[in-house]
Protein backbone atom coordinates (compact mmCIF):
# COMPACT_ATOMS: atom_id res chain seq x y z
CA UNK A 1 0.00 0.00 0.00
CA UNK A 2 2.17 2.91 -1.11
CA UNK A 3 2.15 6.59 -0.40
CA UNK A 4 -0.23 7.39 -3.23
CA UNK A 5 -1.05 11.09 -3.59
CA UNK A 6 -3.86 11.92 -5.95
CA UNK A 7 -4.94 15.52 -6.48
CA UNK A 8 -8.70 15.56 -6.75
CA UNK A 9 -9.11 19.34 -6.87
CA UNK A 10 -7.17 22.44 -5.79
CA UNK A 11 -8.79 22.14 -2.34
CA UNK A 12 -8.90 18.37 -1.83
CA UNK A 13 -6.13 15.82 -1.89
CA UNK A 14 -6.60 12.09 -1.52
CA UNK A 15 -3.85 10.41 0.50
CA UNK A 16 -3.68 6.63 0.66
CA UNK A 17 -2.46 5.64 4.11
CA UNK A 18 -0.77 2.27 4.75
CA UNK A 19 -3.51 1.02 7.07
CA UNK A 20 -3.49 -2.72 7.66
CA UNK A 21 -6.26 -4.88 9.11
CA UNK A 22 -4.29 -8.11 9.12
CA UNK A 23 -0.61 -8.98 9.03
CA UNK A 24 0.82 -9.28 12.54
CA UNK A 25 2.40 -6.97 15.11
CA UNK A 26 5.57 -6.08 13.18
CA UNK A 27 3.61 -5.12 10.07
CA UNK A 28 1.35 -3.01 12.26
CA UNK A 29 4.37 -1.16 13.74
CA UNK A 30 5.67 -0.59 10.23
CA UNK A 31 2.27 0.79 9.25
CA UNK A 32 2.40 3.25 12.17
CA UNK A 33 5.89 4.39 11.18
CA UNK A 34 4.99 4.91 7.52
CA UNK A 35 1.78 6.71 8.43
CA UNK A 36 3.61 9.04 10.82
CA UNK A 37 5.97 10.06 8.00
CA UNK A 38 3.06 10.84 5.67
CA UNK A 39 1.20 12.87 8.30
CA UNK A 40 4.33 14.76 9.33
CA UNK A 41 5.03 15.65 5.70
CA UNK A 42 1.51 17.07 5.26
CA UNK A 43 1.59 18.95 8.59
CA UNK A 44 -2.14 18.67 9.42
CA UNK A 45 -3.67 20.83 12.15
CA UNK A 46 -6.78 18.68 12.67
CA UNK A 47 -7.55 15.10 11.67
CA UNK A 48 -11.04 13.58 11.92
CA UNK A 49 -10.82 9.78 12.18
CA UNK A 50 -13.75 7.39 11.87
CA UNK A 51 -13.07 3.65 11.69
CA UNK A 52 -11.61 1.80 14.73
CA UNK A 53 -8.52 0.65 12.79
CA UNK A 54 -7.80 4.12 11.35
CA UNK A 55 -8.39 5.80 14.71
CA UNK A 56 -6.02 3.38 16.43
CA UNK A 57 -3.30 3.71 13.79
CA UNK A 58 -3.42 7.49 13.30
CA UNK A 59 -3.48 8.35 16.99
CA UNK A 60 -0.39 6.22 17.54
CA UNK A 61 1.22 7.73 14.45
CA UNK A 62 0.70 11.25 15.85
CA UNK A 63 1.40 10.43 19.50
CA UNK A 64 4.53 12.64 19.58
CA UNK A 65 3.01 15.36 17.41
CA UNK A 66 1.46 17.86 19.82
CA UNK A 67 0.41 20.22 17.03
CA UNK A 68 -2.03 17.85 15.31
CA UNK A 69 -5.39 17.56 17.08
CA UNK A 70 -7.56 14.47 16.67
CA UNK A 71 -11.35 14.42 16.42
CA UNK A 72 -12.57 10.84 16.73
CA UNK A 73 -16.00 9.94 15.32
CA UNK A 74 -16.51 6.63 17.11
CA UNK A 75 -18.36 4.24 14.80
CA UNK A 76 -18.18 1.51 17.45
CA UNK A 77 -15.26 0.57 19.66
CA UNK A 78 -13.44 -2.54 18.48
CA UNK A 79 -14.09 -4.47 21.72
CA UNK A 80 -17.50 -6.11 21.93
CA UNK A 81 -19.64 -8.73 23.66
CA UNK A 82 -18.28 -12.21 23.11
CA UNK A 83 -14.70 -11.08 22.53
CA UNK A 84 -11.93 -12.95 24.36
CA UNK A 85 -11.70 -11.34 27.82
CA UNK A 86 -7.94 -10.74 27.65
CA UNK A 87 -8.17 -9.15 24.19
CA UNK A 88 -11.10 -7.04 25.34
CA UNK A 89 -9.11 -5.64 28.29
CA UNK A 90 -6.18 -4.82 25.99
CA UNK A 91 -8.45 -2.90 23.59
CA UNK A 92 -10.16 -1.02 26.43
CA UNK A 93 -6.80 -0.08 27.95
CA UNK A 94 -5.58 1.06 24.52
CA UNK A 95 -8.60 3.32 24.13
CA UNK A 96 -7.87 4.77 27.57
CA UNK A 97 -4.25 5.53 26.64
CA UNK A 98 -5.13 6.95 23.23
CA UNK A 99 -7.82 9.18 24.72
CA UNK A 100 -4.98 11.46 25.90
CA UNK A 101 -4.24 12.06 22.20
CA UNK A 102 -7.91 12.69 21.35
CA UNK A 103 -9.28 16.22 21.56
CA UNK A 104 -12.94 15.53 20.76
CA UNK A 105 -15.03 12.34 20.72
CA UNK A 106 -18.26 12.02 18.72
CA UNK A 107 -20.12 8.80 19.48
CA UNK A 108 -22.77 7.29 17.23
CA UNK A 109 -23.76 4.70 19.87
CA UNK A 110 -25.35 5.58 23.21
CA UNK A 111 -23.77 2.54 24.84
CA UNK A 112 -20.28 3.58 23.67
CA UNK A 113 -20.97 7.13 24.83
CA UNK A 114 -21.99 6.17 28.37
CA UNK A 115 -19.19 3.60 28.64
CA UNK A 116 -16.62 6.21 27.58
CA UNK A 117 -17.92 8.71 30.14
CA UNK A 118 -17.11 6.17 32.84
CA UNK A 119 -13.79 5.08 31.33
CA UNK A 120 -12.62 8.62 30.55
CA UNK A 121 -13.79 10.13 33.83
CA UNK A 122 -11.02 12.76 33.64
CA UNK A 123 -12.30 14.18 30.32
CA UNK A 124 -14.37 17.35 30.27
CA UNK A 125 -17.95 16.42 29.34
CA UNK A 126 -17.84 18.85 26.39
CA UNK A 127 -15.17 16.62 24.83
CA UNK A 128 -17.59 13.67 24.69
CA UNK A 129 -20.51 14.12 22.30
CA UNK A 130 -23.35 11.87 21.15
CA UNK A 131 -24.17 12.26 17.43
CA UNK A 132 -26.14 9.23 16.24
CA UNK A 133 -26.18 8.16 12.59
CA UNK A 134 -28.92 9.42 10.30
CA UNK A 135 -29.61 8.91 6.59
CA UNK A 136 -31.16 10.70 3.63
CA UNK A 137 -34.54 9.16 4.40
CA UNK A 138 -36.37 9.98 1.18
CA UNK A 139 -33.82 7.91 -0.79
CA UNK A 140 -34.70 4.75 1.14
CA UNK A 141 -38.47 5.06 1.40
CA UNK A 142 -40.24 1.89 0.33
CA UNK A 143 -41.24 1.88 -3.34
CA UNK A 144 -43.65 -0.70 -4.77
CA UNK A 145 -42.39 0.03 -8.31
CA UNK A 146 -38.76 -0.54 -7.25
CA UNK A 147 -39.86 -3.72 -5.52
CA UNK A 148 -41.41 -5.09 -8.69
CA UNK A 149 -38.44 -4.04 -10.84
CA UNK A 150 -35.76 -5.51 -8.62
CA UNK A 151 -37.61 -8.72 -7.80
CA UNK A 152 -38.15 -9.27 -11.52
CA UNK A 153 -34.44 -8.64 -12.11
CA UNK A 154 -33.56 -11.13 -9.35
CA UNK A 155 -36.17 -13.64 -10.56
CA UNK A 156 -37.96 -13.75 -7.18
CA UNK A 157 -41.50 -15.09 -7.22
CA UNK A 158 -44.15 -12.96 -5.50
CA UNK A 159 -44.85 -15.80 -3.04
CA UNK A 160 -41.21 -16.20 -2.02
CA UNK A 161 -39.79 -14.46 1.04
CA UNK A 162 -36.51 -12.73 0.22
CA UNK A 163 -33.98 -12.52 3.05
CA UNK A 164 -31.00 -10.23 2.59
CA UNK A 165 -27.92 -8.85 4.26
CA UNK A 166 -26.22 -5.59 3.27
CA UNK A 167 -22.56 -5.48 4.25
CA UNK A 168 -18.95 -5.81 3.28
CA UNK A 169 -18.60 -9.59 3.35
CA UNK A 170 -16.55 -10.63 6.37
CA UNK A 171 -16.74 -12.86 9.43
CA UNK A 172 -17.76 -10.17 11.93
CA UNK A 173 -20.93 -9.34 9.97
CA UNK A 174 -22.23 -12.82 10.75
CA UNK A 175 -22.21 -13.85 7.09
CA UNK A 176 -21.43 -17.51 7.85
CA UNK A 177 -24.31 -17.68 10.33
CA UNK A 178 -26.61 -16.10 7.73
CA UNK A 179 -25.63 -18.68 5.10
CA UNK A 180 -25.98 -21.60 7.53
CA UNK A 181 -29.43 -20.37 8.55
CA UNK A 182 -30.38 -20.05 4.88
CA UNK A 183 -29.30 -23.64 4.29
CA UNK A 184 -31.53 -24.80 7.18
CA UNK A 185 -34.58 -23.10 5.67
CA UNK A 186 -33.87 -24.54 2.23
CA UNK A 187 -33.64 -28.04 3.73
CA UNK A 188 -37.10 -27.47 5.22
CA UNK A 189 -38.43 -26.68 1.72
CA UNK A 190 -39.48 -23.20 2.78
CA UNK A 191 -40.41 -20.72 0.04
CA UNK A 192 -37.45 -18.46 0.61
CA UNK A 193 -34.55 -16.93 -1.30
CA UNK A 194 -31.42 -15.15 -0.07
CA UNK A 195 -29.18 -12.33 -1.20
CA UNK A 196 -25.97 -10.68 -0.01
CA UNK A 197 -25.68 -7.06 -1.10
CA UNK A 198 -22.01 -6.13 -0.80
CA UNK A 199 -18.51 -7.07 -1.87
CA UNK A 200 -15.89 -9.54 -0.70
CA UNK A 201 -12.33 -8.25 -0.30
CA UNK A 202 -10.31 -11.41 0.10
CA UNK A 203 -7.17 -9.81 1.61
CA UNK A 204 -9.29 -8.56 4.54
CA UNK A 205 -10.48 -12.08 5.42
CA UNK A 206 -8.91 -15.25 6.71
CA UNK A 207 -8.48 -18.27 4.44
CA UNK A 208 -10.79 -20.22 6.73
CA UNK A 209 -13.59 -17.68 6.33
CA UNK A 210 -13.20 -17.53 2.54
CA UNK A 211 -13.25 -21.34 2.27
CA UNK A 212 -16.39 -21.55 4.43
CA UNK A 213 -18.09 -18.75 2.50
CA UNK A 214 -17.59 -20.34 -0.92
CA UNK A 215 -18.48 -23.83 0.36
CA UNK A 216 -21.82 -22.61 1.77
CA UNK A 217 -22.46 -20.50 -1.31
CA UNK A 218 -22.02 -23.61 -3.48
CA UNK A 219 -24.40 -25.61 -1.29
CA UNK A 220 -27.08 -22.91 -1.57
CA UNK A 221 -26.78 -22.79 -5.35
CA UNK A 222 -29.50 -20.76 -7.07
CA UNK A 223 -31.15 -20.00 -3.74
CA UNK A 224 -28.46 -17.41 -3.01
CA UNK A 225 -27.45 -14.37 -5.04
CA UNK A 226 -24.55 -11.98 -4.38
CA UNK A 227 -24.42 -8.53 -5.95
CA UNK A 228 -20.91 -7.29 -5.25
CA UNK A 229 -20.58 -3.56 -4.64
CA UNK A 230 -23.68 -1.61 -5.76
CA UNK A 231 -24.82 2.02 -5.69
CA UNK A 232 -28.55 1.27 -5.70
CA UNK A 233 -28.99 -0.32 -2.27
CA UNK A 234 -32.39 1.40 -1.93
CA UNK A 235 -33.85 -0.66 -4.77
CA UNK A 236 -32.63 -3.93 -3.30
CA UNK A 237 -34.04 -3.00 0.12
CA UNK A 238 -37.48 -2.41 -1.40
CA UNK A 239 -37.21 -5.87 -2.97
CA UNK A 240 -36.33 -7.49 0.37
CA UNK A 241 -38.91 -8.85 2.77
CA UNK A 242 -36.51 -9.44 5.66
CA UNK A 243 -33.24 -7.67 6.37
CA UNK A 244 -30.69 -9.60 8.47
CA UNK A 245 -27.64 -8.28 10.30
CA UNK A 246 -26.29 -11.00 12.64
CA UNK A 247 -23.11 -9.02 13.40
CA UNK A 248 -20.65 -9.68 16.21
CA UNK A 249 -20.10 -5.93 16.75
CA UNK A 250 -21.52 -2.68 15.44
CA UNK A 251 -21.43 1.01 16.22
CA UNK A 252 -24.79 2.34 15.05
CA UNK A 253 -25.28 0.46 11.76
CA UNK A 254 -26.40 2.60 8.84
CA UNK A 255 -27.46 -0.50 6.88
CA UNK A 256 -29.97 -1.34 9.63
CA UNK A 257 -31.32 2.23 9.58
CA UNK A 258 -31.68 2.10 5.77
CA UNK A 259 -33.54 -1.22 5.97
CA UNK A 260 -35.78 0.12 8.73
CA UNK A 261 -36.67 3.21 6.66
CA UNK A 262 -37.37 0.86 3.72
CA UNK A 263 -39.99 -0.83 5.87
CA UNK A 264 -38.25 -4.22 6.00
CA UNK A 265 -38.81 -6.70 8.76
CA UNK A 266 -35.38 -6.68 10.46
CA UNK A 267 -33.48 -9.44 12.27
CA UNK A 268 -30.37 -8.10 14.01
CA UNK A 269 -27.93 -9.13 16.73
CA UNK A 270 -28.67 -8.13 20.31
CA UNK A 271 -25.56 -5.96 20.58
CA UNK A 272 -24.81 -2.29 21.15
CA UNK A 273 -25.91 -0.03 18.33
CA UNK A 274 -28.42 -2.54 16.97
CA UNK A 275 -30.35 -2.51 20.25
CA UNK A 276 -30.72 1.27 20.07
CA UNK A 277 -32.20 1.21 16.57
CA UNK A 278 -34.42 -1.79 17.37
CA UNK A 279 -35.84 0.20 20.30
CA UNK A 280 -37.03 2.80 17.76
CA UNK A 281 -38.22 0.20 15.23
CA UNK A 282 -40.63 -2.19 16.90
CA UNK A 283 -40.71 -4.20 13.67
CA UNK A 284 -37.29 -5.66 14.55
CA UNK A 285 -36.28 -8.98 16.08
CA UNK A 286 -33.14 -9.29 18.22
CA UNK A 287 -31.11 -12.53 18.10
CA UNK A 288 -28.01 -13.83 19.85
CA UNK A 289 -24.74 -13.04 18.02
CA UNK A 290 -22.66 -15.98 16.76
CA UNK A 291 -25.75 -18.18 17.12
CA UNK A 292 -27.17 -19.79 13.98
CA UNK A 293 -30.04 -21.47 15.86
CA UNK A 294 -31.30 -18.15 17.21
CA UNK A 295 -31.19 -16.69 13.70
CA UNK A 296 -33.05 -19.66 12.19
CA UNK A 297 -35.85 -19.35 14.76
CA UNK A 298 -36.27 -15.66 13.97
CA UNK A 299 -36.29 -16.32 10.22
CA UNK A 300 -38.95 -19.00 10.65
CA UNK A 301 -41.09 -16.46 12.50
CA UNK A 302 -40.85 -14.17 9.48
CA UNK A 303 -41.86 -16.98 7.13
CA UNK A 304 -44.94 -17.64 9.23
CA UNK A 305 -46.12 -14.03 9.11
CA UNK A 306 -48.95 -12.99 6.85
CA UNK A 307 -48.03 -11.23 3.64
CA UNK A 308 -47.50 -7.52 4.33
CA UNK A 309 -49.47 -5.24 2.03
CA UNK A 310 -47.47 -2.51 0.29
CA UNK A 311 -49.67 0.19 1.87
CA UNK A 312 -48.86 -1.05 5.39
CA UNK A 313 -45.18 -1.28 4.58
CA UNK A 314 -45.19 2.26 3.19
CA UNK A 315 -46.82 3.50 6.41
CA UNK A 316 -44.08 1.88 8.49
CA UNK A 317 -41.45 3.23 6.10
CA UNK A 318 -42.72 6.79 6.55
CA UNK A 319 -42.74 6.44 10.35
CA UNK A 320 -39.11 5.31 10.39
CA UNK A 321 -38.02 8.00 7.92
CA UNK A 322 -39.13 10.71 10.37
CA UNK A 323 -37.02 9.18 13.14
CA UNK A 324 -33.82 8.71 11.15
CA UNK A 325 -33.68 11.73 8.81
CA UNK A 326 -30.17 13.11 8.40
CA UNK A 327 -30.64 16.87 8.77
CA UNK A 328 -30.29 17.06 12.56
CA UNK A 329 -27.25 14.74 12.59
CA UNK A 330 -25.37 16.78 9.98
CA UNK A 331 -25.95 20.09 11.74
CA UNK A 332 -24.82 18.77 15.12
CA UNK A 333 -21.74 17.05 13.69
CA UNK A 334 -20.74 20.18 11.75
CA UNK A 335 -21.37 22.46 14.71
CA UNK A 336 -19.07 20.46 17.00
CA UNK A 337 -16.21 20.49 14.46
CA UNK A 338 -16.70 24.20 13.63
CA UNK A 339 -16.71 25.21 17.29
CA UNK A 340 -13.54 23.23 17.89
CA UNK A 341 -11.81 24.87 14.91
CA UNK A 342 -12.84 28.34 16.11
CA UNK A 343 -11.53 27.78 19.64
CA UNK A 344 -8.21 26.49 18.32
CA UNK A 345 -7.69 29.23 15.72
C-alpha positions in Angstrom: 0.0 0.0 0.0 2.2 2.9 -1.1 2.1 6.6 -0.4 -0.2 7.4 -3.2 -1.1 11.1 -3.6 -3.9 11.9 -6.0 -4.9 15.5 -6.5 -8.7 15.6 -6.8 -9.1 19.3 -6.9 -7.2 22.4 -5.8 -8.8 22.1 -2.3 -8.9 18.4 -1.8 -6.1 15.8 -1.9 -6.6 12.1 -1.5 -3.8 10.4 0.5 -3.7 6.6 0.7 -2.5 5.6 4.1 -0.8 2.3 4.7 -3.5 1.0 7.1 -3.5 -2.7 7.7 -6.3 -4.9 9.1 -4.3 -8.1 9.1 -0.6 -9.0 9.0 0.8 -9.3 12.5 2.4 -7.0 15.1 5.6 -6.1 13.2 3.6 -5.1 10.1 1.4 -3.0 12.3 4.4 -1.2 13.7 5.7 -0.6 10.2 2.3 0.8 9.3 2.4 3.2 12.2 5.9 4.4 11.2 5.0 4.9 7.5 1.8 6.7 8.4 3.6 9.0 10.8 6.0 10.1 8.0 3.1 10.8 5.7 1.2 12.9 8.3 4.3 14.8 9.3 5.0 15.7 5.7 1.5 17.1 5.3 1.6 19.0 8.6 -2.1 18.7 9.4 -3.7 20.8 12.2 -6.8 18.7 12.7 -7.6 15.1 11.7 -11.0 13.6 11.9 -10.8 9.8 12.2 -13.8 7.4 11.9 -13.1 3.6 11.7 -11.6 1.8 14.7 -8.5 0.6 12.8 -7.8 4.1 11.4 -8.4 5.8 14.7 -6.0 3.4 16.4 -3.3 3.7 13.8 -3.4 7.5 13.3 -3.5 8.3 17.0 -0.4 6.2 17.5 1.2 7.7 14.5 0.7 11.3 15.8 1.4 10.4 19.5 4.5 12.6 19.6 3.0 15.4 17.4 1.5 17.9 19.8 0.4 20.2 17.0 -2.0 17.9 15.3 -5.4 17.6 17.1 -7.6 14.5 16.7 -11.4 14.4 16.4 -12.6 10.8 16.7 -16.0 9.9 15.3 -16.5 6.6 17.1 -18.4 4.2 14.8 -18.2 1.5 17.4 -15.3 0.6 19.7 -13.4 -2.5 18.5 -14.1 -4.5 21.7 -17.5 -6.1 21.9 -19.6 -8.7 23.7 -18.3 -12.2 23.1 -14.7 -11.1 22.5 -11.9 -12.9 24.4 -11.7 -11.3 27.8 -7.9 -10.7 27.6 -8.2 -9.1 24.2 -11.1 -7.0 25.3 -9.1 -5.6 28.3 -6.2 -4.8 26.0 -8.5 -2.9 23.6 -10.2 -1.0 26.4 -6.8 -0.1 27.9 -5.6 1.1 24.5 -8.6 3.3 24.1 -7.9 4.8 27.6 -4.3 5.5 26.6 -5.1 7.0 23.2 -7.8 9.2 24.7 -5.0 11.5 25.9 -4.2 12.1 22.2 -7.9 12.7 21.4 -9.3 16.2 21.6 -12.9 15.5 20.8 -15.0 12.3 20.7 -18.3 12.0 18.7 -20.1 8.8 19.5 -22.8 7.3 17.2 -23.8 4.7 19.9 -25.4 5.6 23.2 -23.8 2.5 24.8 -20.3 3.6 23.7 -21.0 7.1 24.8 -22.0 6.2 28.4 -19.2 3.6 28.6 -16.6 6.2 27.6 -17.9 8.7 30.1 -17.1 6.2 32.8 -13.8 5.1 31.3 -12.6 8.6 30.6 -13.8 10.1 33.8 -11.0 12.8 33.6 -12.3 14.2 30.3 -14.4 17.3 30.3 -18.0 16.4 29.3 -17.8 18.9 26.4 -15.2 16.6 24.8 -17.6 13.7 24.7 -20.5 14.1 22.3 -23.4 11.9 21.2 -24.2 12.3 17.4 -26.1 9.2 16.2 -26.2 8.2 12.6 -28.9 9.4 10.3 -29.6 8.9 6.6 -31.2 10.7 3.6 -34.5 9.2 4.4 -36.4 10.0 1.2 -33.8 7.9 -0.8 -34.7 4.8 1.1 -38.5 5.1 1.4 -40.2 1.9 0.3 -41.2 1.9 -3.3 -43.6 -0.7 -4.8 -42.4 0.0 -8.3 -38.8 -0.5 -7.3 -39.9 -3.7 -5.5 -41.4 -5.1 -8.7 -38.4 -4.0 -10.8 -35.8 -5.5 -8.6 -37.6 -8.7 -7.8 -38.1 -9.3 -11.5 -34.4 -8.6 -12.1 -33.6 -11.1 -9.3 -36.2 -13.6 -10.6 -38.0 -13.7 -7.2 -41.5 -15.1 -7.2 -44.2 -13.0 -5.5 -44.9 -15.8 -3.0 -41.2 -16.2 -2.0 -39.8 -14.5 1.0 -36.5 -12.7 0.2 -34.0 -12.5 3.1 -31.0 -10.2 2.6 -27.9 -8.8 4.3 -26.2 -5.6 3.3 -22.6 -5.5 4.2 -18.9 -5.8 3.3 -18.6 -9.6 3.3 -16.5 -10.6 6.4 -16.7 -12.9 9.4 -17.8 -10.2 11.9 -20.9 -9.3 10.0 -22.2 -12.8 10.8 -22.2 -13.8 7.1 -21.4 -17.5 7.9 -24.3 -17.7 10.3 -26.6 -16.1 7.7 -25.6 -18.7 5.1 -26.0 -21.6 7.5 -29.4 -20.4 8.6 -30.4 -20.1 4.9 -29.3 -23.6 4.3 -31.5 -24.8 7.2 -34.6 -23.1 5.7 -33.9 -24.5 2.2 -33.6 -28.0 3.7 -37.1 -27.5 5.2 -38.4 -26.7 1.7 -39.5 -23.2 2.8 -40.4 -20.7 0.0 -37.4 -18.5 0.6 -34.5 -16.9 -1.3 -31.4 -15.1 -0.1 -29.2 -12.3 -1.2 -26.0 -10.7 0.0 -25.7 -7.1 -1.1 -22.0 -6.1 -0.8 -18.5 -7.1 -1.9 -15.9 -9.5 -0.7 -12.3 -8.2 -0.3 -10.3 -11.4 0.1 -7.2 -9.8 1.6 -9.3 -8.6 4.5 -10.5 -12.1 5.4 -8.9 -15.2 6.7 -8.5 -18.3 4.4 -10.8 -20.2 6.7 -13.6 -17.7 6.3 -13.2 -17.5 2.5 -13.3 -21.3 2.3 -16.4 -21.5 4.4 -18.1 -18.8 2.5 -17.6 -20.3 -0.9 -18.5 -23.8 0.4 -21.8 -22.6 1.8 -22.5 -20.5 -1.3 -22.0 -23.6 -3.5 -24.4 -25.6 -1.3 -27.1 -22.9 -1.6 -26.8 -22.8 -5.4 -29.5 -20.8 -7.1 -31.2 -20.0 -3.7 -28.5 -17.4 -3.0 -27.4 -14.4 -5.0 -24.6 -12.0 -4.4 -24.4 -8.5 -6.0 -20.9 -7.3 -5.3 -20.6 -3.6 -4.6 -23.7 -1.6 -5.8 -24.8 2.0 -5.7 -28.6 1.3 -5.7 -29.0 -0.3 -2.3 -32.4 1.4 -1.9 -33.9 -0.7 -4.8 -32.6 -3.9 -3.3 -34.0 -3.0 0.1 -37.5 -2.4 -1.4 -37.2 -5.9 -3.0 -36.3 -7.5 0.4 -38.9 -8.9 2.8 -36.5 -9.4 5.7 -33.2 -7.7 6.4 -30.7 -9.6 8.5 -27.6 -8.3 10.3 -26.3 -11.0 12.6 -23.1 -9.0 13.4 -20.6 -9.7 16.2 -20.1 -5.9 16.7 -21.5 -2.7 15.4 -21.4 1.0 16.2 -24.8 2.3 15.1 -25.3 0.5 11.8 -26.4 2.6 8.8 -27.5 -0.5 6.9 -30.0 -1.3 9.6 -31.3 2.2 9.6 -31.7 2.1 5.8 -33.5 -1.2 6.0 -35.8 0.1 8.7 -36.7 3.2 6.7 -37.4 0.9 3.7 -40.0 -0.8 5.9 -38.2 -4.2 6.0 -38.8 -6.7 8.8 -35.4 -6.7 10.5 -33.5 -9.4 12.3 -30.4 -8.1 14.0 -27.9 -9.1 16.7 -28.7 -8.1 20.3 -25.6 -6.0 20.6 -24.8 -2.3 21.2 -25.9 0.0 18.3 -28.4 -2.5 17.0 -30.4 -2.5 20.3 -30.7 1.3 20.1 -32.2 1.2 16.6 -34.4 -1.8 17.4 -35.8 0.2 20.3 -37.0 2.8 17.8 -38.2 0.2 15.2 -40.6 -2.2 16.9 -40.7 -4.2 13.7 -37.3 -5.7 14.6 -36.3 -9.0 16.1 -33.1 -9.3 18.2 -31.1 -12.5 18.1 -28.0 -13.8 19.9 -24.7 -13.0 18.0 -22.7 -16.0 16.8 -25.7 -18.2 17.1 -27.2 -19.8 14.0 -30.0 -21.5 15.9 -31.3 -18.1 17.2 -31.2 -16.7 13.7 -33.0 -19.7 12.2 -35.8 -19.4 14.8 -36.3 -15.7 14.0 -36.3 -16.3 10.2 -38.9 -19.0 10.7 -41.1 -16.5 12.5 -40.9 -14.2 9.5 -41.9 -17.0 7.1 -44.9 -17.6 9.2 -46.1 -14.0 9.1 -49.0 -13.0 6.9 -48.0 -11.2 3.6 -47.5 -7.5 4.3 -49.5 -5.2 2.0 -47.5 -2.5 0.3 -49.7 0.2 1.9 -48.9 -1.1 5.4 -45.2 -1.3 4.6 -45.2 2.3 3.2 -46.8 3.5 6.4 -44.1 1.9 8.5 -41.4 3.2 6.1 -42.7 6.8 6.6 -42.7 6.4 10.3 -39.1 5.3 10.4 -38.0 8.0 7.9 -39.1 10.7 10.4 -37.0 9.2 13.1 -33.8 8.7 11.1 -33.7 11.7 8.8 -30.2 13.1 8.4 -30.6 16.9 8.8 -30.3 17.1 12.6 -27.3 14.7 12.6 -25.4 16.8 10.0 -26.0 20.1 11.7 -24.8 18.8 15.1 -21.7 17.0 13.7 -20.7 20.2 11.7 -21.4 22.5 14.7 -19.1 20.5 17.0 -16.2 20.5 14.5 -16.7 24.2 13.6 -16.7 25.2 17.3 -13.5 23.2 17.9 -11.8 24.9 14.9 -12.8 28.3 16.1 -11.5 27.8 19.6 -8.2 26.5 18.3 -7.7 29.2 15.7 
